[in-house]
Amino acid sequence: MSKRLMSHIGQYIWPWTIAMAVIGGLSIFGREELGAGYHLGDIAAVAFMISAACLIVISQRGTPRPDETEPAA
C-alpha cells in the first residue's frame, strides 16, 4: 500500500473503524432483506475484519515495542 494511503488511514483510524462496522452491519441487513445470492455476506465479513484490525491497531497505540536485543520468551 502507498505510504500516503497508510498515513491517511492512521490519522483517521476511528472513522475508518466505524465506517467498516457500519458497512458490515448494512451488508448483513441487506442480506436478510434481499437474500443470500448477492455476496453481501462476503462484504460484511471483509468489512468486519478490517474494523477488527483497526481496533487492534488502536489498542496497540502507545505501547512500547519489544526490545530487539532481548531474546523472545
PQR file with spaces between the fields and no chain letter, atoms N, CA, C, O and H, PARSE charges and radii, in Angstrom:
ATOM       1  N    MET     1       0.844   -1.179    0.000 -0.4000 1.5000
ATOM       2  CA   MET     1       0.000    0.000    0.000 -0.0000 2.0000
ATOM       3  C    MET     1       0.888    1.241    0.000  0.5500 1.7000
ATOM       4  O    MET     1       2.013    1.219    0.499 -0.5500 1.4000
ATOM       5  N    SER     2       0.369    2.297   -0.558 -0.4000 1.5000
ATOM       6  CA   SER     2       1.161    3.518   -0.602 -0.0000 2.0000
ATOM       7  C    SER     2       1.244    4.146    0.787  0.5500 1.7000
ATOM       8  O    SER     2       0.344    3.995    1.613 -0.5500 1.4000
ATOM       9  H    SER     2      -0.545    2.315   -0.963  0.4000 1.0000
ATOM      10  N    LYS     3       2.340    4.848    1.018 -0.4000 1.5000
ATOM      11  CA   LYS     3       2.535    5.498    2.317 -0.0000 2.0000
ATOM      12  C    LYS     3       1.473    6.561    2.561  0.5500 1.7000
ATOM      13  O    LYS     3       1.060    6.790    3.698 -0.5500 1.4000
ATOM      14  H    LYS     3       3.071    4.970    0.346  0.4000 1.0000
ATOM      15  N    ARG     4       1.032    7.211    1.482 -0.4000 1.5000
ATOM      16  CA   ARG     4       0.016    8.250    1.627 -0.0000 2.0000
ATOM      17  C    ARG     4      -1.306    7.671    2.123  0.5500 1.7000
ATOM      18  O    ARG     4      -1.957    8.248    2.994 -0.5500 1.4000
ATOM      19  H    ARG     4       1.367    7.025    0.558  0.4000 1.0000
ATOM      20  N    LEU     5      -1.698    6.529    1.563 -0.4000 1.5000
ATOM      21  CA   LEU     5      -2.931    5.875    1.994 -0.0000 2.0000
ATOM      22  C    LEU     5      -2.810    5.392    3.437  0.5500 1.7000
ATOM      23  O    LEU     5      -3.732    5.568    4.234 -0.5500 1.4000
ATOM      24  H    LEU     5      -1.170    6.060    0.856  0.4000 1.0000
ATOM      25  N    MET     6      -1.679    4.787    3.769 -0.4000 1.5000
ATOM      26  CA   MET     6      -1.480    4.299    5.138 -0.0000 2.0000
ATOM      27  C    MET     6      -1.473    5.457    6.131  0.5500 1.7000
ATOM      28  O    MET     6      -1.993    5.324    7.239 -0.5500 1.4000
ATOM      29  H    MET     6      -0.930    4.644    3.122  0.4000 1.0000
ATOM      30  N    SER     7      -0.891    6.587    5.748 -0.4000 1.5000
ATOM      31  CA   SER     7      -0.887    7.759    6.618 -0.0000 2.0000
ATOM      32  C    SER     7      -2.310    8.276    6.826  0.5500 1.7000
ATOM      33  O    SER     7      -2.681    8.654    7.937 -0.5500 1.4000
ATOM      34  H    SER     7      -0.469    6.695    4.848  0.4000 1.0000
ATOM      35  N    HIS     8      -3.100    8.291    5.759 -0.4000 1.5000
ATOM      36  CA   HIS     8      -4.491    8.746    5.866 -0.0000 2.0000
ATOM      37  C    HIS     8      -5.283    7.840    6.810  0.5500 1.7000
ATOM      38  O    HIS     8      -6.016    8.318    7.676 -0.5500 1.4000
ATOM      39  H    HIS     8      -2.798    7.984    4.856  0.4000 1.0000
ATOM      40  N    ILE     9      -5.129    6.538    6.632 -0.4000 1.5000
ATOM      41  CA   ILE     9      -5.842    5.591    7.497 -0.0000 2.0000
ATOM      42  C    ILE     9      -5.382    5.752    8.939  0.5500 1.7000
ATOM      43  O    ILE     9      -6.200    5.698    9.858 -0.5500 1.4000
ATOM      44  H    ILE     9      -4.534    6.149    5.929  0.4000 1.0000
ATOM      45  N    GLY    10      -4.086    5.948    9.149 -0.4000 1.5000
ATOM      46  CA   GLY    10      -3.563    6.113   10.504 -0.0000 2.0000
ATOM      47  C    GLY    10      -4.091    7.356   11.194  0.5500 1.7000
ATOM      48  O    GLY    10      -4.348    7.336   12.398 -0.5500 1.4000
ATOM      49  H    GLY    10      -3.422    5.992    8.403  0.4000 1.0000
ATOM      50  N    GLN    11      -4.255    8.435   10.449 -0.4000 1.5000
ATOM      51  CA   GLN    11      -4.754    9.677   11.032 -0.0000 2.0000
ATOM      52  C    GLN    11      -6.244    9.602   11.342  0.5500 1.7000
ATOM      53  O    GLN    11      -6.715   10.205   12.307 -0.5500 1.4000
ATOM      54  H    GLN    11      -4.046    8.452    9.471  0.4000 1.0000
ATOM      55  N    TYR    12      -6.966    8.875   10.539 -0.4000 1.5000
ATOM      56  CA   TYR    12      -8.424    8.811   10.687 -0.0000 2.0000
ATOM      57  C    TYR    12      -8.874    7.388   10.993  0.5500 1.7000
ATOM      58  O    TYR    12      -9.810    6.884   10.372 -0.5500 1.4000
ATOM      59  H    TYR    12      -6.583    8.385    9.756  0.4000 1.0000
ATOM      60  N    ILE    13      -8.215    6.742   11.943 -0.4000 1.5000
ATOM      61  CA   ILE    13      -8.480    5.317   12.170 -0.0000 2.0000
ATOM      62  C    ILE    13      -9.847    5.079   12.828  0.5500 1.7000
ATOM      63  O    ILE    13     -10.507    4.086   12.522 -0.5500 1.4000
ATOM      64  H    ILE    13      -7.455    7.151   12.447  0.4000 1.0000
ATOM      65  N    TRP    14     -10.280    5.970   13.722 -0.4000 1.5000
ATOM      66  CA   TRP    14     -11.602    5.779   14.331 -0.0000 2.0000
ATOM      67  C    TRP    14     -12.720    5.878   13.305  0.5500 1.7000
ATOM      68  O    TRP    14     -13.599    5.016   13.297 -0.5500 1.4000
ATOM      69  H    TRP    14      -9.744    6.777   13.971  0.4000 1.0000
ATOM      70  N    PRO    15     -12.730    6.901   12.428 -0.5600 1.5000
ATOM      71  CA   PRO    15     -13.786    6.924   11.401  0.2800 2.0000
ATOM      72  C    PRO    15     -13.747    5.711   10.472  0.5500 1.7000
ATOM      73  O    PRO    15     -14.799    5.212   10.070 -0.5500 1.4000
ATOM      74  N    TRP    16     -12.543    5.225   10.122 -0.4000 1.5000
ATOM      75  CA   TRP    16     -12.441    4.019    9.297 -0.0000 2.0000
ATOM      76  C    TRP    16     -13.035    2.823   10.024  0.5500 1.7000
ATOM      77  O    TRP    16     -13.734    2.007    9.422 -0.5500 1.4000
ATOM      78  H    TRP    16     -11.689    5.630   10.448  0.4000 1.0000
ATOM      79  N    THR    17     -12.757    2.720   11.319 -0.4000 1.5000
ATOM      80  CA   THR    17     -13.284    1.606   12.109 -0.0000 2.0000
ATOM      81  C    THR    17     -14.808    1.640   12.130  0.5500 1.7000
ATOM      82  O    THR    17     -15.469    0.626   11.905 -0.5500 1.4000
ATOM      83  H    THR    17     -12.190    3.382   11.808  0.4000 1.0000
ATOM      84  N    ILE    18     -15.348    2.810   12.402 -0.4000 1.5000
ATOM      85  CA   ILE    18     -16.803    2.959   12.474 -0.0000 2.0000
ATOM      86  C    ILE    18     -17.436    2.728   11.101  0.5500 1.7000
ATOM      87  O    ILE    18     -18.472    2.071   10.993 -0.5500 1.4000
ATOM      88  H    ILE    18     -14.811    3.634   12.586  0.4000 1.0000
ATOM      89  N    ALA    19     -16.811    3.269   10.056 -0.4000 1.5000
ATOM      90  CA   ALA    19     -17.359    3.100    8.705 -0.0000 2.0000
ATOM      91  C    ALA    19     -17.404    1.629    8.309  0.5500 1.7000
ATOM      92  O    ALA    19     -18.394    1.171    7.737 -0.5500 1.4000
ATOM      93  H    ALA    19     -15.969    3.802   10.144  0.4000 1.0000
ATOM      94  N    MET    20     -16.356    0.896    8.604 -0.4000 1.5000
ATOM      95  CA   MET    20     -16.335   -0.526    8.243 -0.0000 2.0000
ATOM      96  C    MET    20     -17.371   -1.314    9.049  0.5500 1.7000
ATOM      97  O    MET    20     -18.000   -2.231    8.521 -0.5500 1.4000
ATOM      98  H    MET    20     -15.552    1.268    9.069  0.4000 1.0000
ATOM      99  N    ALA    21     -17.549   -0.960   10.319 -0.4000 1.5000
ATOM     100  CA   ALA    21     -18.566   -1.639   11.124 -0.0000 2.0000
ATOM     101  C    ALA    21     -19.968   -1.343   10.580  0.5500 1.7000
ATOM     102  O    ALA    21     -20.822   -2.228   10.541 -0.5500 1.4000
ATOM     103  H    ALA    21     -17.039   -0.215   10.748  0.4000 1.0000
ATOM     104  N    VAL    22     -20.196   -0.103   10.165 -0.4000 1.5000
ATOM     105  CA   VAL    22     -21.500    0.268    9.598 -0.0000 2.0000
ATOM     106  C    VAL    22     -21.730   -0.458    8.268  0.5500 1.7000
ATOM     107  O    VAL    22     -22.822   -0.968    8.020 -0.5500 1.4000
ATOM     108  H    VAL    22     -19.502    0.616   10.197  0.4000 1.0000
ATOM     109  N    ILE    23     -20.704   -0.504    7.415 -0.4000 1.5000
ATOM     110  CA   ILE    23     -20.838   -1.220    6.142 -0.0000 2.0000
ATOM     111  C    ILE    23     -21.136   -2.694    6.394  0.5500 1.7000
ATOM     112  O    ILE    23     -21.970   -3.285    5.707 -0.5500 1.4000
ATOM     113  H    ILE    23     -19.816   -0.089    7.616  0.4000 1.0000
ATOM     114  N    GLY    24     -20.463   -3.287    7.370 -0.4000 1.5000
ATOM     115  CA   GLY    24     -20.736   -4.683    7.711 -0.0000 2.0000
ATOM     116  C    GLY    24     -22.160   -4.887    8.191  0.5500 1.7000
ATOM     117  O    GLY    24     -22.828   -5.840    7.790 -0.5500 1.4000
ATOM     118  H    GLY    24     -19.786   -2.807    7.928  0.4000 1.0000
ATOM     119  N    GLY    25     -22.624   -3.987    9.055 -0.4000 1.5000
ATOM     120  CA   GLY    25     -23.991   -4.088    9.550 -0.0000 2.0000
ATOM     121  C    GLY    25     -25.024   -3.914    8.453  0.5500 1.7000
ATOM     122  O    GLY    25     -26.012   -4.646    8.404 -0.5500 1.4000
ATOM     123  H    GLY    25     -22.081   -3.213    9.381  0.4000 1.0000
ATOM     124  N    LEU    26     -24.800   -2.941    7.568 -0.4000 1.5000
ATOM     125  CA   LEU    26     -25.731   -2.739    6.455 -0.0000 2.0000
ATOM     126  C    LEU    26     -25.721   -3.921    5.493  0.5500 1.7000
ATOM     127  O    LEU    26     -26.753   -4.272    4.921 -0.5500 1.4000
ATOM     128  H    LEU    26     -23.997   -2.346    7.608  0.4000 1.0000
ATOM     129  N    SER    27     -24.560   -4.528    5.318 -0.4000 1.5000
ATOM     130  CA   SER    27     -24.482   -5.700    4.442 -0.0000 2.0000
ATOM     131  C    SER    27     -25.273   -6.867    5.013  0.5500 1.7000
ATOM     132  O    SER    27     -25.951   -7.585    4.277 -0.5500 1.4000
ATOM     133  H    SER    27     -23.722   -4.243    5.783  0.4000 1.0000
ATOM     134  N    ILE    28     -25.187   -7.055    6.318 -0.4000 1.5000
ATOM     135  CA   ILE    28     -25.966   -8.127    6.951 -0.0000 2.0000
ATOM     136  C    ILE    28     -27.457   -7.833    6.831  0.5500 1.7000
ATOM     137  O    ILE    28     -28.250   -8.721    6.519 -0.5500 1.4000
ATOM     138  H    ILE    28     -24.636   -6.472    6.916  0.4000 1.0000
ATOM     139  N    PHE    29     -27.833   -6.575    7.082 -0.4000 1.5000
ATOM     140  CA   PHE    29     -29.235   -6.197    6.944 -0.0000 2.0000
ATOM     141  C    PHE    29     -29.708   -6.411    5.504  0.5500 1.7000
ATOM     142  O    PHE    29     -30.798   -6.937    5.279 -0.5500 1.4000
ATOM     143  H    PHE    29     -27.188   -5.854    7.335  0.4000 1.0000
ATOM     144  N    GLY    30     -28.891   -6.003    4.532 -0.4000 1.5000
ATOM     145  CA   GLY    30     -29.245   -6.195    3.128 -0.0000 2.0000
ATOM     146  C    GLY    30     -29.357   -7.658    2.758  0.5500 1.7000
ATOM     147  O    GLY    30     -30.219   -8.042    1.967 -0.5500 1.4000
ATOM     148  H    GLY    30     -28.006   -5.575    4.714  0.4000 1.0000
ATOM     149  N    ARG    31     -28.488   -8.474    3.330 -0.4000 1.5000
ATOM     150  CA   ARG    31     -28.545   -9.916    3.044 -0.0000 2.0000
ATOM     151  C    ARG    31     -29.839  -10.520    3.592  0.5500 1.7000
ATOM     152  O    ARG    31     -30.443  -11.389    2.963 -0.5500 1.4000
ATOM     153  H    ARG    31     -27.788   -8.161    3.972  0.4000 1.0000
ATOM     154  N    GLU    32     -30.252  -10.056    4.757 -0.4000 1.5000
ATOM     155  CA   GLU    32     -31.509  -10.546    5.329 -0.0000 2.0000
ATOM     156  C    GLU    32     -32.702  -10.124    4.471  0.5500 1.7000
ATOM     157  O    GLU    32     -33.659  -10.883    4.314 -0.5500 1.4000
ATOM     158  H    GLU    32     -29.762   -9.351    5.268  0.4000 1.0000
ATOM     159  N    GLU    33     -32.642   -8.915    3.918 -0.4000 1.5000
ATOM     160  CA   GLU    33     -33.766   -8.406    3.135 -0.0000 2.0000
ATOM     161  C    GLU    33     -33.773   -8.935    1.699  0.5500 1.7000
ATOM     162  O    GLU    33     -34.833   -9.269    1.170 -0.5500 1.4000
ATOM     163  H    GLU    33     -31.864   -8.298    4.045  0.4000 1.0000
ATOM     164  N    LEU    34     -32.597   -9.014    1.063 -0.4000 1.5000
ATOM     165  CA   LEU    34     -32.522   -9.366   -0.353 -0.0000 2.0000
ATOM     166  C    LEU    34     -32.339  -10.850   -0.601  0.5500 1.7000
ATOM     167  O    LEU    34     -32.749  -11.362   -1.642 -0.5500 1.4000
ATOM     168  H    LEU    34     -31.736   -8.742    1.493  0.4000 1.0000
ATOM     169  N    GLY    35     -31.739  -11.534    0.330 -0.4000 1.5000
ATOM     170  CA   GLY    35     -31.456  -12.949    0.135 -0.0000 2.0000
ATOM     171  C    GLY    35     -29.959  -13.201    0.077  0.5500 1.7000
ATOM     172  O    GLY    35     -29.154  -12.271    0.126 -0.5500 1.4000
ATOM     173  H    GLY    35     -31.407  -11.118    1.176  0.4000 1.0000
ATOM     174  N    ALA    36     -29.603  -14.457   -0.026 -0.4000 1.5000
ATOM     175  CA   ALA    36     -28.204  -14.850    0.094 -0.0000 2.0000
ATOM     176  C    ALA    36     -27.438  -14.789   -1.220  0.5500 1.7000
ATOM     177  O    ALA    36     -26.237  -15.059   -1.218 -0.5500 1.4000
ATOM     178  H    ALA    36     -30.256  -15.213   -0.065  0.4000 1.0000
ATOM     179  N    GLY    37     -28.054  -14.457   -2.318 -0.4000 1.5000
ATOM     180  CA   GLY    37     -27.384  -14.539   -3.603 -0.0000 2.0000
ATOM     181  C    GLY    37     -26.604  -13.316   -4.026  0.5500 1.7000
ATOM     182  O    GLY    37     -26.180  -13.245   -5.179 -0.5500 1.4000
ATOM     183  H    GLY    37     -29.029  -14.238   -2.320  0.4000 1.0000
ATOM     184  N    TYR    38     -26.395  -12.358   -3.157 -0.4000 1.5000
ATOM     185  CA   TYR    38     -25.806  -11.091   -3.577 -0.0000 2.0000
ATOM     186  C    TYR    38     -24.407  -10.834   -3.018  0.5500 1.7000
ATOM     187  O    TYR    38     -23.935   -9.699   -3.094 -0.5500 1.4000
ATOM     188  H    TYR    38     -26.739  -12.416   -2.220  0.4000 1.0000
ATOM     189  N    HIS    39     -23.742  -11.811   -2.475 -0.4000 1.5000
ATOM     190  CA   HIS    39     -22.387  -11.688   -1.915 -0.0000 2.0000
ATOM     191  C    HIS    39     -22.296  -10.661   -0.790  0.5500 1.7000
ATOM     192  O    HIS    39     -21.201  -10.201   -0.465 -0.5500 1.4000
ATOM     193  H    HIS    39     -24.126  -12.732   -2.413  0.4000 1.0000
ATOM     194  N    LEU    40     -23.415  -10.299   -0.198 -0.4000 1.5000
ATOM     195  CA   LEU    40     -23.378   -9.323    0.883 -0.0000 2.0000
ATOM     196  C    LEU    40     -22.751   -9.910    2.143  0.5500 1.7000
ATOM     197  O    LEU    40     -22.187   -9.177    2.956 -0.5500 1.4000
ATOM     198  H    LEU    40     -24.304  -10.672   -0.462  0.4000 1.0000
ATOM     199  N    GLY    41     -22.847  -11.210    2.307 -0.4000 1.5000
ATOM     200  CA   GLY    41     -22.180  -11.853    3.440 -0.0000 2.0000
ATOM     201  C    GLY    41     -20.673  -11.731    3.330  0.5500 1.7000
ATOM     202  O    GLY    41     -19.989  -11.547    4.337 -0.5500 1.4000
ATOM     203  H    GLY    41     -23.306  -11.805    1.647  0.4000 1.0000
ATOM     204  N    ASP    42     -20.146  -11.832    2.109 -0.4000 1.5000
ATOM     205  CA   ASP    42     -18.708  -11.660    1.889 -0.0000 2.0000
ATOM     206  C    ASP    42     -18.278  -10.235    2.204  0.5500 1.7000
ATOM     207  O    ASP    42     -17.250  -10.017    2.845 -0.5500 1.4000
ATOM     208  H    ASP    42     -20.702  -11.982    1.291  0.4000 1.0000
ATOM     209  N    ILE    43     -19.067   -9.269    1.753 -0.4000 1.5000
ATOM     210  CA   ILE    43     -18.760   -7.864    2.022 -0.0000 2.0000
ATOM     211  C    ILE    43     -18.782   -7.606    3.523  0.5500 1.7000
ATOM     212  O    ILE    43     -17.912   -6.910    4.047 -0.5500 1.4000
ATOM     213  H    ILE    43     -19.902   -9.447    1.233  0.4000 1.0000
ATOM     214  N    ALA    44     -19.771   -8.163    4.215 -0.4000 1.5000
ATOM     215  CA   ALA    44     -19.862   -7.987    5.665 -0.0000 2.0000
ATOM     216  C    ALA    44     -18.646   -8.586    6.362  0.5500 1.7000
ATOM     217  O    ALA    44     -18.090   -7.977    7.276 -0.5500 1.4000
ATOM     218  H    ALA    44     -20.478   -8.728    3.789  0.4000 1.0000
ATOM     219  N    ALA    45     -18.235   -9.770    5.937 -0.4000 1.5000
ATOM     220  CA   ALA    45     -17.087  -10.420    6.573 -0.0000 2.0000
ATOM     221  C    ALA    45     -15.820   -9.595    6.403  0.5500 1.7000
ATOM     222  O    ALA    45     -15.067   -9.413    7.360 -0.5500 1.4000
ATOM     223  H    ALA    45     -18.687  -10.264    5.195  0.4000 1.0000
ATOM     224  N    VAL    46     -15.577   -9.097    5.202 -0.4000 1.5000
ATOM     225  CA   VAL    46     -14.377   -8.292    4.959 -0.0000 2.0000
ATOM     226  C    VAL    46     -14.441   -6.986    5.744  0.5500 1.7000
ATOM     227  O    VAL    46     -13.443   -6.568    6.332 -0.5500 1.4000
ATOM     228  H    VAL    46     -16.189   -9.245    4.425  0.4000 1.0000
ATOM     229  N    ALA    47     -15.599   -6.340    5.761 -0.4000 1.5000
ATOM     230  CA   ALA    47     -15.741   -5.079    6.492 -0.0000 2.0000
ATOM     231  C    ALA    47     -15.506   -5.285    7.985  0.5500 1.7000
ATOM     232  O    ALA    47     -14.837   -4.470    8.620 -0.5500 1.4000
ATOM     233  H    ALA    47     -16.410   -6.678    5.283  0.4000 1.0000
ATOM     234  N    PHE    48     -16.044   -6.359    8.550 -0.4000 1.5000
ATOM     235  CA   PHE    48     -15.827   -6.616    9.976 -0.0000 2.0000
ATOM     236  C    PHE    48     -14.374   -6.978   10.271  0.5500 1.7000
ATOM     237  O    PHE    48     -13.861   -6.633   11.335 -0.5500 1.4000
ATOM     238  H    PHE    48     -16.587   -7.020    8.034  0.4000 1.0000
ATOM     239  N    MET    49     -13.700   -7.672    9.344 -0.4000 1.5000
ATOM     240  CA   MET    49     -12.281   -7.982    9.552 -0.0000 2.0000
ATOM     241  C    MET    49     -11.434   -6.711    9.544  0.5500 1.7000
ATOM     242  O    MET    49     -10.527   -6.567   10.364 -0.5500 1.4000
ATOM     243  H    MET    49     -14.117   -7.953    8.480  0.4000 1.0000
ATOM     244  N    ILE    50     -11.719   -5.796    8.631 -0.4000 1.5000
ATOM     245  CA   ILE    50     -10.983   -4.529    8.590 -0.0000 2.0000
ATOM     246  C    ILE    50     -11.255   -3.729    9.852  0.5500 1.7000
ATOM     247  O    ILE    50     -10.335   -3.148   10.429 -0.5500 1.4000
ATOM     248  H    ILE    50     -12.456   -5.913    7.964  0.4000 1.0000
ATOM     249  N    SER    51     -12.509   -3.694   10.286 -0.4000 1.5000
ATOM     250  CA   SER    51     -12.862   -2.982   11.509 -0.0000 2.0000
ATOM     251  C    SER    51     -12.146   -3.572   12.719  0.5500 1.7000
ATOM     252  O    SER    51     -11.655   -2.832   13.571 -0.5500 1.4000
ATOM     253  H    SER    51     -13.255   -4.167    9.818  0.4000 1.0000
ATOM     254  N    ALA    52     -12.083   -4.891   12.799 -0.4000 1.5000
ATOM     255  CA   ALA    52     -11.391   -5.541   13.916 -0.0000 2.0000
ATOM     256  C    ALA    52      -9.895   -5.256   13.875  0.5500 1.7000
ATOM     257  O    ALA    52      -9.279   -5.037   14.918 -0.5500 1.4000
ATOM     258  H    ALA    52     -12.482   -5.493   12.107  0.4000 1.0000
ATOM     259  N    ALA    53      -9.305   -5.256   12.685 -0.4000 1.5000
ATOM     260  CA   ALA    53      -7.879   -4.939   12.571 -0.0000 2.0000
ATOM     261  C    ALA    53      -7.609   -3.506   13.016  0.5500 1.7000
ATOM     262  O    ALA    53      -6.603   -3.239   13.675 -0.5500 1.4000
ATOM     263  H    ALA    53      -9.806   -5.434   11.838  0.4000 1.0000
ATOM     264  N    CYS    54      -8.498   -2.587   12.661 -0.4000 1.5000
ATOM     265  CA   CYS    54      -8.346   -1.199   13.108 -0.0000 2.0000
ATOM     266  C    CYS    54      -8.436   -1.103   14.626  0.5500 1.7000
ATOM     267  O    CYS    54      -7.682   -0.351   15.244 -0.5500 1.4000
ATOM     268  H    CYS    54      -9.314   -2.804   12.126  0.4000 1.0000
ATOM     269  N    LEU    55      -9.348   -1.856   15.231 -0.4000 1.5000
ATOM     270  CA   LEU    55      -9.454   -1.844   16.692 -0.0000 2.0000
ATOM     271  C    LEU    55      -8.189   -2.384   17.350  0.5500 1.7000
ATOM     272  O    LEU    55      -7.772   -1.883   18.394 -0.5500 1.4000
ATOM     273  H    LEU    55      -9.960   -2.466   14.729  0.4000 1.0000
ATOM     274  N    ILE    56      -7.581   -3.393   16.752 -0.4000 1.5000
ATOM     275  CA   ILE    56      -6.331   -3.924   17.293 -0.0000 2.0000
ATOM     276  C    ILE    56      -5.240   -2.864   17.213  0.5500 1.7000
ATOM     277  O    ILE    56      -4.481   -2.680   18.164 -0.5500 1.4000
ATOM     278  H    ILE    56      -7.920   -3.799   15.904  0.4000 1.0000
ATOM     279  N    VAL    57      -5.157   -2.164   16.083 -0.4000 1.5000
ATOM     280  CA   VAL    57      -4.152   -1.111   15.938 -0.0000 2.0000
ATOM     281  C    VAL    57      -4.389   -0.009   16.961  0.5500 1.7000
ATOM     282  O    VAL    57      -3.439    0.494   17.560 -0.5500 1.4000
ATOM     283  H    VAL    57      -5.774   -2.313   15.310  0.4000 1.0000
ATOM     284  N    ILE    58      -5.650    0.371   17.166 -0.4000 1.5000
ATOM     285  CA   ILE    58      -5.970    1.404   18.154 -0.0000 2.0000
ATOM     286  C    ILE    58      -5.544    0.961   19.545  0.5500 1.7000
ATOM     287  O    ILE    58      -4.987    1.754   20.304 -0.5500 1.4000
ATOM     288  H    ILE    58      -6.422   -0.037   16.679  0.4000 1.0000
ATOM     289  N    SER    59      -5.800   -0.296   19.888 -0.4000 1.5000
ATOM     290  CA   SER    59      -5.456   -0.775   21.230 -0.0000 2.0000
ATOM     291  C    SER    59      -3.952   -0.876   21.435  0.5500 1.7000
ATOM     292  O    SER    59      -3.487   -0.847   22.574 -0.5500 1.4000
ATOM     293  H    SER    59      -6.252   -0.940   19.271  0.4000 1.0000
ATOM     294  N    GLN    60      -3.181   -0.995   20.357 -0.4000 1.5000
ATOM     295  CA   GLN    60      -1.728   -1.121   20.466 -0.0000 2.0000
ATOM     296  C    GLN    60      -1.009    0.224   20.456  0.5500 1.7000
ATOM     297  O    GLN    60       0.203    0.271   20.666 -0.5500 1.4000
ATOM     298  H    GLN    60      -3.558   -1.019   19.432  0.4000 1.0000
ATOM     299  N    ARG    61      -1.718    1.299   20.220 -0.4000 1.5000
ATOM     300  CA   ARG    61      -1.081    2.618   20.198 -0.0000 2.0000
ATOM     301  C    ARG    61      -0.497    2.938   21.564  0.5500 1.7000
ATOM     302  O    ARG    61      -1.122    2.699   22.598 -0.5500 1.4000
ATOM     303  H    ARG    61      -2.703    1.261   20.049  0.4000 1.0000
ATOM     304  N    GLY    62       0.691    3.473   21.550 -0.4000 1.5000
ATOM     305  CA   GLY    62       1.318    3.909   22.790 -0.0000 2.0000
ATOM     306  C    GLY    62       2.008    2.814   23.574  0.5500 1.7000
ATOM     307  O    GLY    62       2.684    3.106   24.561 -0.5500 1.4000
ATOM     308  H    GLY    62       1.199    3.667   20.710  0.4000 1.0000
ATOM     309  N    THR    63       1.862    1.578   23.172 -0.4000 1.5000
ATOM     310  CA   THR    63       2.555    0.509   23.892 -0.0000 2.0000
ATOM     311  C    THR    63       3.983    0.421   23.381  0.5500 1.7000
ATOM     312  O    THR    63       4.221    0.546   22.180 -0.5500 1.4000
ATOM     313  H    THR    63       1.313    1.341   22.370  0.4000 1.0000
ATOM     314  N    PRO    64       4.926    0.209   24.272 -0.5600 1.5000
ATOM     315  CA   PRO    64       6.319    0.136   23.823  0.2800 2.0000
ATOM     316  C    PRO    64       6.562   -1.120   22.998  0.5500 1.7000
ATOM     317  O    PRO    64       5.989   -2.176   23.266 -0.5500 1.4000
ATOM     318  N    ARG    65       7.399   -0.992   22.017 -0.4000 1.5000
ATOM     319  CA   ARG    65       7.758   -2.152   21.206 -0.0000 2.0000
ATOM     320  C    ARG    65       8.762   -2.991   21.979  0.5500 1.7000
ATOM     321  O    ARG    65       9.544   -2.451   22.761 -0.5500 1.4000
ATOM     322  H    ARG    65       7.864   -0.134   21.800  0.4000 1.0000
ATOM     323  N    PRO    66       8.751   -4.293   21.774 -0.5600 1.5000
ATOM     324  CA   PRO    66       9.718   -5.129   22.489  0.2800 2.0000
ATOM     325  C    PRO    66      11.139   -4.796   22.041  0.5500 1.7000
ATOM     326  O    PRO    66      11.390   -4.500   20.873 -0.5500 1.4000
ATOM     327  N    ASP    67      12.049   -4.853   22.992 -0.4000 1.5000
ATOM     328  CA   ASP    67      13.448   -4.584   22.692 -0.0000 2.0000
ATOM     329  C    ASP    67      13.988   -5.732   21.854  0.5500 1.7000
ATOM     330  O    ASP    67      13.873   -6.897   22.235 -0.5500 1.4000
ATOM     331  H    ASP    67      11.845   -5.094   23.941  0.4000 1.0000
ATOM     332  N    GLU    68      14.572   -5.403   20.725 -0.4000 1.5000
ATOM     333  CA   GLU    68      15.028   -6.451   19.816 -0.0000 2.0000
ATOM     334  C    GLU    68      16.284   -7.153   20.312  0.5500 1.7000
ATOM     335  O    GLU    68      16.654   -8.202   19.783 -0.5500 1.4000
ATOM     336  H    GLU    68      14.666   -4.457   20.416  0.4000 1.0000
ATOM     337  N    THR    69      16.946   -6.587   21.323 -0.4000 1.5000
ATOM     338  CA   THR    69      18.144   -7.247   21.844 -0.0000 2.0000
ATOM     339  C    THR    69      17.795   -8.339   22.843  0.5500 1.7000
ATOM     340  O    THR    69      18.611   -9.220   23.113 -0.5500 1.4000
ATOM     341  H    THR    69      16.645   -5.736   21.753  0.4000 1.0000
ATOM     342  N    GLU    70      16.580   -8.283   23.394 -0.4000 1.5000
ATOM     343  CA   GLU    70      16.163   -9.303   24.353 -0.0000 2.0000
ATOM     344  C    GLU    70      15.691  -10.545   23.606  0.5500 1.7000
ATOM     345  O    GLU    70      15.012  -10.432   22.585 -0.5500 1.4000
ATOM     346  H    GLU    70      15.918   -7.567   23.175  0.4000 1.0000
ATOM     347  N    PRO    71      16.041  -11.722   24.101 -0.5600 1.5000
ATOM     348  CA   PRO    71      15.542  -12.939   23.449  0.2800 2.0000
ATOM     349  C    PRO    71      14.041  -13.106   23.702  0.5500 1.7000
ATOM     350  O    PRO    71      13.516  -12.682   24.731 -0.5500 1.4000
ATOM     351  N    ALA    72      13.387  -13.719   22.761 -0.4000 1.5000
ATOM     352  CA   ALA    72      11.950  -13.967   22.907 -0.0000 2.0000
ATOM     353  C    ALA    72      11.715  -14.982   24.013  0.5500 1.7000
ATOM     354  O    ALA    72      12.504  -15.908   24.202 -0.5500 1.4000
ATOM     355  H    ALA    72      13.814  -14.063   21.925  0.4000 1.0000
ATOM     356  N    ALA    73      10.627  -14.797   24.734 -0.4000 1.5000
ATOM     357  CA   ALA    73      10.332  -15.693   25.855 -0.0000 2.0000
ATOM     358  C    ALA    73       9.718  -16.980   25.383  0.5500 1.7000
ATOM     359  O    ALA    73       9.406  -17.850   26.196 -0.5500 1.4000
ATOM     360  H    ALA    73       9.987  -14.044   24.581  0.4000 1.0000
